[in-house]
Amino acid sequence: MIIYLDENLPRHLAEGFQLLQAPEGLKTGHRLDVRYIPTTFHRGVKDLEWIPLVGAEEGCVITQDVNISRRKHELALYRQHRLGLFFLRGTNKKLGMSVWEMVQTLAKHWSEISQIVYEEERPFAYKITSNRRPEKIR
């Protein structure tokens, strides 16, 4: 299973979670790779390009780009390619999250995120915030 971090998140966040997750996957038997979209595809890759590619791998994406759920053509594409999406949201919508807030929030919810990735039927979308459990979006 693969979880991609979108270009709007720092590359080193994906690399760090991959380092932490790799041995955990060996221990639990649930291999979960964490990758960065620009590294796997290319920097500046459009959502319309990576959505089908990630969907073909039965992957999931962590992003801050809530507009994916608002753009009708991208929403239809995400559903068509059966993607799993996690929207990382800060308490202040305009400022977003600092890197440390991202680390803390993802670390706090990583076991739930992993469980959703392995157990939930796609397509799905969840909102991830620091102070609440992952919340399913329509």
C-alpha positions as CSV (number, residue, x, y, z in Angstrom):
1,M,0.0,0.0,0.0
2,I,1.2,3.5,-0.7
3,I,0.5,6.9,0.9
4,Y,1.6,9.8,-1.2
5,L,2.2,13.3,0.3
6,D,1.1,16.0,-2.1
7,E,3.4,18.8,-3.4
8,N,1.9,21.3,-0.9
9,L,3.5,19.4,1.9
10,P,7.3,19.3,2.6
11,R,9.3,16.5,0.9
12,H,11.2,15.8,4.2
13,L,7.9,15.0,5.9
14,A,7.3,12.1,3.4
15,E,10.9,10.9,3.8
16,G,10.7,11.0,7.6
17,F,7.4,9.1,7.7
18,Q,8.8,6.5,5.3
19,L,11.8,6.0,7.6
20,L,9.5,5.5,10.6
21,Q,7.0,3.4,8.8
22,A,9.3,0.9,7.0
23,P,10.3,-1.1,10.1
24,E,6.8,-0.8,11.6
25,G,5.4,-2.5,8.4
26,L,7.9,-5.3,8.8
27,K,6.8,-5.8,12.4
28,T,3.0,-5.7,11.7
29,G,3.0,-7.4,8.2
30,H,1.3,-4.4,6.7
31,R,3.7,-2.8,4.3
32,L,2.9,0.8,3.9
33,D,5.2,3.0,1.7
34,V,5.2,6.8,2.1
35,R,6.2,8.7,-1.0
36,Y,6.3,12.3,-2.3
37,I,4.3,13.0,-5.4
38,P,6.9,15.3,-7.0
39,T,9.7,12.8,-6.4
40,T,7.7,9.9,-7.9
41,F,6.2,11.8,-10.8
42,H,7.6,15.3,-11.3
43,R,7.5,18.7,-9.6
44,G,4.5,20.7,-10.8
45,V,2.6,17.6,-11.9
46,K,-1.1,18.5,-12.2
47,D,-3.8,16.9,-10.1
48,L,-5.4,15.7,-13.3
49,E,-2.2,13.8,-14.1
50,W,-1.3,12.2,-10.8
51,I,-4.9,11.2,-9.7
52,P,-5.2,8.4,-12.3
53,L,-1.6,7.2,-11.6
54,V,-2.1,7.0,-7.8
55,G,-5.5,5.4,-8.3
56,A,-4.0,2.7,-10.6
57,E,-1.7,1.8,-7.6
58,E,-4.6,1.8,-5.2
59,G,-2.8,4.6,-3.4
60,C,-3.9,7.2,-1.0
61,V,-2.9,10.9,-0.8
62,I,-2.4,13.3,2.1
63,T,-2.9,16.9,1.0
64,Q,-3.8,20.3,2.2
65,D,-5.5,21.1,-1.1
66,V,-9.1,21.1,-0.1
67,N,-10.0,22.4,-3.6
68,I,-9.7,18.9,-4.9
69,S,-13.1,18.2,-3.2
70,R,-14.5,21.5,-4.7
71,R,-13.5,21.2,-8.3
72,K,-16.1,19.1,-10.0
73,H,-13.8,17.5,-12.6
74,E,-11.2,16.6,-10.0
75,L,-13.8,15.3,-7.6
76,A,-15.2,13.1,-10.4
77,L,-11.6,11.9,-11.3
78,Y,-10.9,11.0,-7.6
79,R,-14.1,9.0,-7.5
80,Q,-13.5,7.3,-10.9
81,H,-10.0,6.2,-9.9
82,R,-11.1,5.2,-6.4
83,L,-8.6,7.3,-4.5
84,G,-8.2,7.6,-0.8
85,L,-7.8,11.2,0.3
86,F,-6.7,12.7,3.6
87,F,-7.1,16.5,3.9
88,L,-4.6,17.9,6.5
89,R,-6.2,21.0,8.1
90,G,-4.9,23.4,10.6
91,T,-7.0,25.4,13.1
92,N,-6.5,28.6,11.0
93,K,-7.5,28.0,7.4
94,K,-5.6,31.0,6.1
95,L,-2.3,30.2,7.8
96,G,-2.2,26.5,7.4
97,M,0.1,24.4,9.6
98,S,3.7,24.7,10.4
99,V,5.9,21.7,9.7
100,W,6.0,20.7,13.4
101,E,2.2,20.9,13.5
102,M,2.0,18.6,10.5
103,V,4.4,16.2,12.2
104,Q,2.5,16.2,15.4
105,T,-0.9,15.8,13.7
106,L,0.2,13.0,11.4
107,A,2.1,11.2,14.2
108,K,-0.9,11.4,16.5
109,H,-3.3,9.9,13.9
110,W,-0.9,7.7,12.0
111,S,-2.3,4.4,13.4
112,E,-5.9,5.5,12.4
113,I,-4.7,6.6,9.0
114,S,-3.0,3.3,8.4
115,Q,-6.1,1.4,9.5
116,I,-8.3,3.4,7.2
117,V,-5.9,2.8,4.3
118,Y,-6.0,-1.0,4.8
119,E,-9.7,-1.4,5.7
120,E,-11.8,1.2,4.1
121,E,-13.3,0.7,0.6
122,R,-12.2,3.4,-1.9
123,P,-13.0,6.1,-2.8
124,F,-12.9,7.8,0.6
125,A,-12.0,11.2,2.0
126,Y,-11.1,12.2,5.6
127,K,-10.3,15.5,7.2
128,I,-7.3,15.3,9.6
129,T,-6.9,17.9,12.3
130,S,-4.7,18.1,15.4
131,N,-7.5,18.1,17.9
132,R,-10.0,15.6,16.5
133,R,-10.1,12.0,15.3
134,P,-10.1,11.7,11.4
135,E,-13.5,12.8,10.2
136,K,-15.0,11.2,7.1
137,I,-16.1,13.6,4.4
138,R,-19.2,12.7,2.3
